[in-house]
Amino acid sequence: MRKLGITIDFAPVVDVTDAPDDTVIGDRSFGSDPATVTAYAGAYAQGLRDAGVLPVLKHFPGHGRGSGDSHNGGVTTPPLDDLVGDDLVPYRTLVTQAPVGVMVGHLQVPGLTGSEPASLSKAAVNLLRTGTGYGAPPFDGPVFSDDLSGMAAISDRFGVSEAVLRTLQAGADIALWVTTKEVPAVLDRLEQALRAGELPMSAVDRSVVRVATMKGPNPGCGR
């Protein structure tokens, strides 16, 4: 992958589930036991690192027991207290194995996000960043949103520009979407948000540092 110029893989899936293989997470999961998921996902992530590719753990804080498929509509997980003892367990270990990124899913979590999806929720990103509340250390690696343009959990409620702004306001470093035609409108909305103080420049600067750290030094700089 690295030889082809691929530097990031949005994997491994660390969702914990015993759902059938043909469901949204299904056979993408390493199983229903958090310890097994941690071990296999950790080995997968290390293999990517060894090959020079950044692993991105997903879908924080846990899609495995969600109510449906976020590609098709809103998804509600079990309450946060339930996730702590199951779905969040792999993250306690895997976020410490740098370099690594985390993708936040479009998941409504009772006791954490209210009616917002986690990908647009300051509370969800803060849970990941601080580790407080689920027994993990602080995480200062890159945080990605899930796709903001092609998944009905978001697109049924927000346009791409607004969704991108909201995920950055929530604390994500990188907003993902797949429709290039939206780029001008997204950039216009973000410039407007910066001018209006809706998106602090200090937050943008922190994200730039995380992304630059993720990319590492460029051996061609200064030549």
SETINU-577123 format. One record per residue: residue number from 1; residue in three letters; x, y, z of N, C-alpha, C, O in turn. Coordinates in steps of 0.1 Angstrom, whole numbers. Example, Ala and Ser with C-alpha at 12.3 -4.5 7.8 and 13.67 -1.06 7.14 Angstrom:
<nodes>
{1 'Ala' {132 -57 78} {123 -45 78} {132 -33 78} {142 -33 85}};
{2 'Ser' {128 -22 71} {137 -11 71} {129 0 79} {134 11 80}};
</nodes>
This chain:
<nodes>
{1 'Met' {8 -12 0} {0 0 0} {9 13 0} {6 22 -7}};
{2 'Arg' {19 12 8} {27 24 9} {34 27 -4} {36 39 -8}};
{3 'Lys' {38 17 -11} {45 19 -24} {35 25 -34} {40 31 -44}};
{4 'Leu' {22 24 -32} {12 30 -41} {9 44 -36} {0 50 -42}};
{5 'Gly' {15 49 -26} {12 62 -21} {1 63 -10} {-3 73 -7}};
{6 'Ile' {-3 51 -6} {-14 51 5} {-7 51 18} {1 43 22}};
{7 'Thr' {-10 62 26} {-4 64 39} {-13 62 51} {-8 62 62}};
{8 'Ile' {-26 61 48} {-36 59 59} {-45 48 55} {-50 47 43}};
{9 'Asp' {-49 40 65} {-59 29 63} {-70 31 74} {-66 31 85}};
{10 'Phe' {-82 33 70} {-93 35 80} {-97 22 85} {-108 17 82}};
{11 'Ala' {-88 16 92} {-89 2 98} {-78 2 109} {-68 9 108}};
{12 'Pro' {-80 -7 118} {-90 -18 119} {-103 -13 126} {-103 -3 133}};
{13 'Val' {-113 -21 123} {-126 -19 130} {-124 -26 144} {-120 -37 145}};
{14 'Val' {-127 -18 154} {-125 -23 168} {-139 -24 175} {-140 -25 187}};
{15 'Asp' {-150 -24 167} {-163 -26 172} {-164 -40 178} {-160 -50 171}};
{16 'Val' {-171 -41 189} {-173 -54 196} {-187 -58 193} {-197 -51 196}};
{17 'Thr' {-189 -70 187} {-202 -74 183} {-203 -89 181} {-193 -96 177}};
{18 'Asp' {-215 -95 184} {-218 -109 180} {-229 -109 169} {-235 -120 167}};
{19 'Ala' {-230 -98 162} {-241 -97 152} {-237 -106 140} {-225 -109 138}};
{20 'Pro' {-246 -111 132} {-243 -119 120} {-234 -112 110} {-233 -100 110}};
{21 'Asp' {-227 -120 103} {-217 -115 94} {-222 -105 83} {-215 -96 79}};
{22 'Asp' {-235 -106 80} {-240 -98 69} {-247 -85 74} {-254 -78 67}};
{23 'Thr' {-244 -81 87} {-249 -69 92} {-238 -58 90} {-227 -61 85}};
{24 'Val' {-242 -46 94} {-233 -34 91} {-219 -36 96} {-209 -32 89}};
{25 'Ile' {-217 -41 108} {-203 -44 113} {-200 -58 110} {-190 -61 104}};
{26 'Gly' {-208 -67 116} {-207 -81 112} {-193 -87 111} {-186 -87 121}};
{27 'Asp' {-190 -92 99} {-177 -98 97} {-165 -88 96} {-154 -93 94}};
{28 'Arg' {-168 -76 98} {-157 -66 99} {-151 -66 113} {-140 -61 116}};
{29 'Ser' {-159 -71 123} {-155 -72 137} {-146 -84 140} {-148 -94 133}};
{30 'Phe' {-137 -83 149} {-130 -94 154} {-137 -103 164} {-131 -112 169}};
{31 'Gly' {-149 -99 168} {-157 -107 177} {-164 -100 188} {-165 -88 188}};
{32 'Ser' {-170 -108 197} {-178 -102 208} {-170 -101 221} {-176 -96 231}};
{33 'Asp' {-158 -106 221} {-150 -105 234} {-140 -93 233} {-132 -93 224}};
{34 'Pro' {-141 -83 241} {-133 -71 240} {-118 -74 240} {-110 -68 233}};
{35 'Ala' {-114 -84 248} {-100 -88 249} {-95 -93 235} {-84 -90 231}};
{36 'Thr' {-103 -102 229} {-100 -107 216} {-99 -96 206} {-89 -96 198}};
{37 'Val' {-109 -87 206} {-108 -76 196} {-96 -68 198} {-89 -64 189}};
{38 'Thr' {-92 -65 211} {-80 -57 214} {-68 -64 208} {-59 -57 202}};
{39 'Ala' {-67 -77 210} {-55 -84 206} {-54 -84 190} {-43 -81 185}};
{40 'Tyr' {-64 -88 184} {-64 -89 169} {-63 -75 162} {-55 -74 153}};
{41 'Ala' {-71 -66 167} {-70 -52 162} {-56 -46 164} {-51 -39 155}};
{42 'Gly' {-50 -49 176} {-37 -44 179} {-26 -50 169} {-18 -42 165}};
{43 'Ala' {-28 -63 166} {-18 -69 157} {-20 -63 142} {-10 -61 135}};
{44 'Tyr' {-33 -61 139} {-36 -55 125} {-30 -41 124} {-23 -38 115}};
{45 'Ala' {-32 -33 135} {-27 -19 135} {-11 -19 134} {-5 -11 127}};
{46 'Gln' {-5 -28 142} {10 -29 142} {15 -33 128} {25 -28 124}};
{47 'Gly' {8 -42 121} {12 -46 108} {12 -34 98} {20 -32 90}};
{48 'Leu' {1 -25 100} {1 -13 91} {12 -4 95} {19 2 86}};
{49 'Arg' {15 -2 108} {26 7 111} {39 2 106} {47 9 101}};
{50 'Asp' {41 -11 107} {54 -17 102} {55 -15 87} {67 -14 82}};
{51 'Ala' {44 -13 80} {44 -11 65} {44 4 62} {44 7 50}};
{52 'Gly' {45 13 72} {45 27 70} {32 33 67} {31 44 61}};
{53 'Val' {21 26 72} {7 31 70} {1 34 83} {2 26 93}};
{54 'Leu' {-6 45 85} {-12 49 97} {-25 41 99} {-34 42 90}};
{55 'Pro' {-27 34 110} {-40 28 113} {-49 38 119} {-45 46 127}};
{56 'Val' {-62 36 116} {-72 45 122} {-83 36 128} {-90 29 121}};
{57 'Leu' {-84 36 141} {-94 27 149} {-108 33 147} {-110 45 147}};
{58 'Lys' {-117 24 145} {-131 29 143} {-141 18 148} {-138 6 148}};
{59 'His' {-153 22 151} {-160 35 150} {-162 40 165} {-172 35 171}};
{60 'Phe' {-154 49 170} {-156 54 184} {-169 60 186} {-174 68 177}};
{61 'Pro' {-176 58 197} {-172 50 208} {-177 35 208} {-177 28 218}};
{62 'Gly' {-182 31 196} {-186 17 194} {-199 15 187} {-210 18 192}};
{63 'His' {-198 10 174} {-209 8 166} {-215 -7 167} {-225 -10 162}};
{64 'Gly' {-207 -15 174} {-211 -30 173} {-224 -33 178} {-230 -43 173}};
{65 'Arg' {-229 -26 188} {-243 -29 194} {-253 -18 190} {-263 -17 197}};
{66 'Gly' {-250 -10 180} {-259 1 176} {-272 -5 170} {-273 -16 167}};
{67 'Ser' {-281 4 170} {-295 0 166} {-297 -2 151} {-308 -6 147}};
{68 'Gly' {-287 1 143} {-289 0 128} {-276 3 121} {-265 1 126}};
{69 'Asp' {-278 8 109} {-267 11 100} {-266 26 97} {-276 32 92}};
{70 'Ser' {-255 33 101} {-254 47 100} {-254 51 85} {-255 63 82}};
{71 'His' {-251 42 76} {-252 45 62} {-267 48 58} {-269 56 49}};
{72 'Asn' {-276 42 65} {-290 43 61} {-299 52 70} {-310 55 67}};
{73 'Gly' {-294 56 82} {-301 64 91} {-295 65 104} {-284 60 106}};
{74 'Gly' {-301 72 113} {-296 74 127} {-294 61 134} {-302 52 132}};
{75 'Val' {-284 61 142} {-281 49 150} {-279 53 165} {-272 62 168}};
{76 'Thr' {-285 45 174} {-284 47 188} {-277 35 194} {-280 24 191}};
{77 'Thr' {-267 38 202} {-260 27 209} {-266 25 223} {-274 32 227}};
{78 'Pro' {-261 15 230} {-264 14 244} {-259 26 252} {-251 33 246}};
{79 'Pro' {-264 28 264} {-259 40 271} {-244 39 274} {-238 29 274}};
{80 'Leu' {-238 51 276} {-224 52 278} {-219 42 289} {-209 36 288}};
{81 'Asp' {-226 41 300} {-222 32 311} {-220 18 306} {-212 10 311}};
{82 'Asp' {-229 13 296} {-227 0 291} {-215 -1 281} {-209 -11 281}};
{83 'Leu' {-213 10 274} {-201 10 265} {-188 8 272} {-179 2 267}};
{84 'Val' {-187 15 284} {-175 15 291} {-170 1 294} {-158 -1 294}};
{85 'Gly' {-179 -8 297} {-174 -22 301} {-173 -31 289} {-170 -43 291}};
{86 'Asp' {-175 -26 277} {-175 -35 265} {-169 -29 253} {-158 -31 250}};
{87 'Asp' {-177 -20 247} {-173 -14 234} {-161 -6 235} {-153 -5 225}};
{88 'Leu' {-159 1 246} {-148 10 247} {-135 4 252} {-124 10 252}};
{89 'Val' {-136 -9 257} {-124 -16 262} {-112 -16 253} {-101 -13 257}};
{90 'Pro' {-114 -19 240} {-102 -20 231} {-95 -6 230} {-82 -6 229}};
{91 'Tyr' {-102 5 231} {-96 18 229} {-86 21 241} {-76 28 239}};
{92 'Arg' {-89 16 253} {-80 18 264} {-66 14 261} {-56 21 265}};
{93 'Thr' {-64 4 254} {-51 -1 251} {-46 5 237} {-35 9 236}};
{94 'Leu' {-54 4 227} {-50 7 214} {-47 21 211} {-38 24 203}};
{95 'Val' {-53 31 219} {-49 45 217} {-35 48 222} {-30 59 219}};
{96 'Thr' {-30 39 230} {-16 42 235} {-5 37 225} {7 40 227}};
{97 'Gln' {-9 30 215} {1 24 206} {3 33 194} {-3 30 183}};
{98 'Ala' {10 44 196} {12 54 185} {22 49 175} {31 41 178}};
{99 'Pro' {21 55 163} {11 64 158} {-2 57 155} {-2 46 149}};
{100 'Val' {-13 64 158} {-26 58 155} {-36 69 155} {-35 79 162}};
{101 'Gly' {-46 68 146} {-57 77 146} {-70 71 151} {-70 58 152}};
{102 'Val' {-80 79 153} {-93 73 157} {-104 80 148} {-104 92 147}};
{103 'Met' {-113 72 143} {-125 77 136} {-137 77 145} {-140 67 152}};
{104 'Val' {-144 88 146} {-156 89 155} {-168 86 146} {-170 92 135}};
{105 'Gly' {-177 77 150} {-188 73 143} {-200 82 144} {-201 91 153}};
{106 'His' {-210 80 135} {-223 88 136} {-232 81 145} {-242 75 140}};
{107 'Leu' {-230 81 158} {-237 73 168} {-242 81 179} {-235 89 185}};
{108 'Gln' {-255 81 181} {-261 87 193} {-259 79 205} {-263 67 205}};
{109 'Val' {-253 84 215} {-250 76 227} {-257 82 239} {-254 93 244}};
{110 'Pro' {-267 75 244} {-274 80 256} {-264 82 268} {-256 73 271}};
{111 'Gly' {-266 93 275} {-257 96 286} {-244 103 281} {-235 106 290}};
{112 'Leu' {-243 106 268} {-231 112 263} {-234 123 253} {-230 135 255}};
{113 'Thr' {-241 120 242} {-242 129 231} {-256 135 230} {-258 144 222}};
{114 'Gly' {-266 130 237} {-279 135 235} {-284 131 222} {-283 119 217}};
{115 'Ser' {-290 140 215} {-296 138 201} {-285 139 190} {-288 137 178}};
{116 'Glu' {-273 144 194} {-263 146 184} {-256 133 181} {-254 124 190}};
{117 'Pro' {-251 130 169} {-242 119 166} {-228 122 172} {-224 134 173}};
{118 'Ala' {-221 112 176} {-208 114 183} {-199 122 174} {-190 129 179}};
{119 'Ser' {-199 120 161} {-190 127 152} {-192 142 152} {-182 149 148}};
{120 'Leu' {-203 147 157} {-205 161 158} {-206 166 173} {-211 177 175}};
{121 'Ser' {-202 157 182} {-204 160 196} {-191 163 203} {-182 155 203}};
{122 'Lys' {-191 175 209} {-179 179 218} {-177 169 229} {-166 166 233}};
{123 'Ala' {-188 164 235} {-187 155 246} {-180 142 242} {-172 136 249}};
{124 'Ala' {-184 137 230} {-178 125 225} {-163 126 223} {-155 118 226}};
{125 'Val' {-159 137 216} {-145 139 213} {-137 142 225} {-126 137 227}};
{126 'Asn' {-143 149 235} {-137 151 248} {-135 138 255} {-124 137 262}};
{127 'Leu' {-144 129 255} {-142 116 261} {-130 109 255} {-122 103 263}};
{128 'Leu' {-128 110 242} {-117 104 236} {-104 111 239} {-94 105 243}};
{129 'Arg' {-104 124 239} {-92 132 241} {-87 130 256} {-75 129 258}};
{130 'Thr' {-96 131 265} {-92 130 279} {-91 116 285} {-83 114 294}};
{131 'Gly' {-98 107 279} {-99 93 285} {-107 93 298} {-110 82 303}};
{132 'Thr' {-110 104 303} {-118 105 316} {-132 99 313} {-139 104 305}};
{133 'Gly' {-136 90 321} {-149 84 320} {-149 70 314} {-159 63 315}};
{134 'Tyr' {-138 66 308} {-138 52 304} {-124 45 307} {-121 34 302}};
{135 'Gly' {-116 52 315} {-104 45 320} {-92 45 311} {-83 36 312}};
{136 'Ala' {-92 54 301} {-81 54 291} {-72 66 294} {-76 76 301}};
{137 'Pro' {-60 66 289} {-51 78 290} {-55 89 280} {-63 86 271}};
{138 'Pro' {-51 101 282} {-54 111 272} {-49 107 258} {-39 100 257}};
{139 'Phe' {-56 111 248} {-52 108 234} {-50 121 226} {-60 130 226}};
{140 'Asp' {-39 123 221} {-36 136 213} {-32 132 198} {-26 141 192}};
{141 'Gly' {-36 121 194} {-34 117 180} {-45 123 171} {-54 130 176}};
{142 'Pro' {-45 121 158} {-55 127 149} {-68 120 150} {-69 108 151}};
{143 'Val' {-79 128 151} {-92 124 151} {-99 127 138} {-99 138 133}};
{144 'Phe' {-106 117 132} {-113 118 120} {-128 116 122} {-132 109 131}};
{145 'Ser' {-135 123 114} {-150 120 113} {-152 108 104} {-143 105 96}};
{146 'Asp' {-163 102 105} {-168 92 95} {-173 101 83} {-173 113 84}};
{147 'Asp' {-176 95 72} {-180 102 60} {-192 111 63} {-202 106 68}};
{148 'Leu' {-191 123 59} {-201 133 62} {-211 136 50} {-220 144 52}};
{149 'Ser' {-208 130 39} {-216 133 27} {-225 121 22} {-235 123 16}};
{150 'Gly' {-221 109 25} {-228 97 19} {-235 88 29} {-239 77 26}};
{151 'Met' {-236 93 42} {-242 85 52} {-255 92 58} {-254 103 62}};
{152 'Ala' {-266 85 57} {-279 91 60} {-280 96 75} {-288 105 78}};
{153 'Ala' {-272 90 84} {-272 95 98} {-269 110 98} {-273 117 108}};
{154 'Ile' {-261 114 89} {-257 129 88} {-265 136 77} {-271 146 79}};
{155 'Ser' {-265 130 65} {-270 137 53} {-285 139 55} {-291 148 48}};
{156 'Asp' {-292 131 62} {-307 134 65} {-309 146 73} {-320 151 74}};
{157 'Arg' {-299 151 80} {-300 162 90} {-292 174 86} {-297 185 89}};
{158 'Phe' {-281 173 79} {-272 184 77} {-267 183 62} {-265 173 57}};
{159 'Gly' {-264 195 57} {-257 196 45} {-242 194 48} {-238 194 59}};
{160 'Val' {-234 191 37} {-220 188 39} {-213 199 46} {-205 197 56}};
{161 'Ser' {-215 212 42} {-207 223 48} {-210 224 63} {-201 226 70}};
{162 'Glu' {-223 223 66} {-226 224 81} {-221 213 89} {-216 215 100}};
{163 'Ala' {-221 201 83} {-216 189 90} {-201 190 92} {-196 187 103}};
{164 'Val' {-194 195 82} {-179 197 83} {-176 206 94} {-168 204 103}};
{165 'Leu' {-183 218 94} {-181 228 105} {-184 222 118} {-176 224 128}};
{166 'Arg' {-195 215 120} {-198 209 133} {-188 199 138} {-186 199 150}};
{167 'Thr' {-183 191 129} {-173 181 134} {-160 187 138} {-154 183 148}};
{168 'Leu' {-156 198 131} {-144 205 135} {-147 213 148} {-138 213 157}};
{169 'Gln' {-159 218 150} {-162 225 162} {-162 215 174} {-159 219 185}};
{170 'Ala' {-166 203 171} {-166 193 182} {-152 188 186} {-150 183 197}};
{171 'Gly' {-142 191 177} {-128 188 181} {-121 178 172} {-110 175 174}};
{172 'Ala' {-128 174 161} {-121 165 152} {-111 173 144} {-112 185 143}};
{173 'Asp' {-100 166 140} {-89 173 132} {-92 172 118} {-88 181 110}};
{174 'Ile' {-98 162 113} {-100 159 99} {-114 155 96} {-119 145 101}};
{175 'Ala' {-121 163 88} {-135 160 84} {-135 153 70} {-129 157 61}};
{176 'Leu' {-141 141 70} {-141 133 58} {-154 134 50} {-165 133 56}};
{177 'Trp' {-153 136 37} {-165 135 29} {-160 131 15} {-149 133 11}};
{178 'Val' {-169 125 7} {-164 119 -6} {-168 126 -18} {-164 123 -29}};
{179 'Thr' {-176 137 -17} {-181 144 -29} {-172 157 -31} {-173 166 -24}};
{180 'Thr' {-164 156 -41} {-154 167 -44} {-162 180 -48} {-156 191 -46}};
{181 'Lys' {-174 179 -53} {-181 191 -58} {-184 200 -46} {-187 212 -48}};
{182 'Glu' {-184 195 -34} {-187 202 -22} {-176 211 -17} {-177 219 -8}};
{183 'Val' {-164 209 -22} {-152 215 -17} {-153 230 -16} {-150 236 -6}};
{184 'Pro' {-157 237 -27} {-157 252 -26} {-167 257 -16} {-164 266 -8}};
{185 'Ala' {-179 251 -15} {-189 255 -5} {-184 252 9} {-186 261 18}};
{186 'Val' {-177 241 11} {-171 238 25} {-161 248 29} {-161 254 40}};
{187 'Leu' {-152 252 19} {-141 261 23} {-147 275 25} {-143 282 34}};
{188 'Asp' {-157 279 17} {-164 292 20} {-170 292 34} {-169 302 41}};
{189 'Arg' {-177 281 38} {-183 281 51} {-173 281 62} {-175 288 72}};
{190 'Leu' {-162 274 60} {-152 274 71} {-145 288 72} {-142 293 83}};
{191 'Glu' {-142 295 61} {-137 308 61} {-146 318 69} {-142 326 77}};
{192 'Gln' {-159 316 65} {-169 325 72} {-169 322 87} {-170 331 95}};
{193 'Ala' {-168 309 91} {-168 305 105} {-156 311 112} {-157 315 124}};
{194 'Leu' {-145 311 106} {-133 316 112} {-134 331 114} {-131 336 125}};
{195 'Arg' {-139 338 104} {-141 353 106} {-151 356 117} {-149 366 124}};
{196 'Ala' {-161 348 118} {-172 351 128} {-169 345 142} {-176 348 151}};
{197 'Gly' {-158 338 143} {-154 333 156} {-162 320 160} {-161 315 171}};
{198 'Glu' {-169 314 150} {-175 302 152} {-166 290 154} {-168 280 160}};
{199 'Leu' {-154 291 147} {-144 281 147} {-131 288 151} {-125 296 143}};
{200 'Pro' {-126 286 163} {-114 293 168} {-101 289 160} {-99 278 157}};
{201 'Met' {-93 299 157} {-81 297 149} {-72 288 158} {-64 280 152}};
{202 'Ser' {-72 289 171} {-64 281 179} {-67 266 178} {-58 258 178}};
{203 'Ala' {-79 263 176} {-83 249 173} {-78 244 160} {-73 233 159}};
{204 'Val' {-79 253 150} {-73 249 137} {-58 247 138} {-53 237 132}};
{205 'Asp' {-51 256 145} {-37 254 147} {-33 241 154} {-24 234 150}};
{206 'Arg' {-41 237 164} {-38 224 171} {-40 213 161} {-32 203 161}};
{207 'Ser' {-50 213 153} {-53 203 143} {-42 202 133} {-37 191 129}};
{208 'Val' {-37 214 128} {-26 214 119} {-14 207 124} {-7 200 117}};
{209 'Val' {-11 210 137} {1 203 143} {-1 188 144} {9 181 141}};
{210 'Arg' {-13 184 148} {-15 169 148} {-14 163 134} {-8 152 133}};
{211 'Val' {-19 169 124} {-18 164 111} {-3 164 106} {2 154 100}};
{212 'Ala' {4 175 109} {18 175 105} {26 164 113} {35 158 107}};
{213 'Thr' {23 162 125} {30 152 133} {27 138 127} {36 130 126}};
{214 'Met' {15 136 123} {10 123 117} {18 121 104} {23 110 102}};
{215 'Lys' {20 131 96} {27 130 84} {42 128 85} {49 121 78}};
{216 'Gly' {48 134 96} {62 132 99} {70 142 90} {64 149 82}};
{217 'Pro' {83 142 92} {92 151 85} {92 148 70} {92 136 66}};
{218 'Asn' {93 158 62} {95 156 47} {110 156 44} {116 167 45}};
{219 'Pro' {116 145 39} {130 146 37} {134 155 25} {146 159 24}};
{220 'Gly' {124 160 18} {127 169 7} {127 183 11} {131 192 3}};
{221 'Cys' {122 186 23} {122 200 27} {136 206 29} {145 200 33}};
{222 'Gly' {137 218 24} {150 225 25} {160 222 14} {171 228 13}};
{223 'Arg' {155 214 4} {164 211 -7} {162 221 -18} {169 220 -29}};
</nodes>
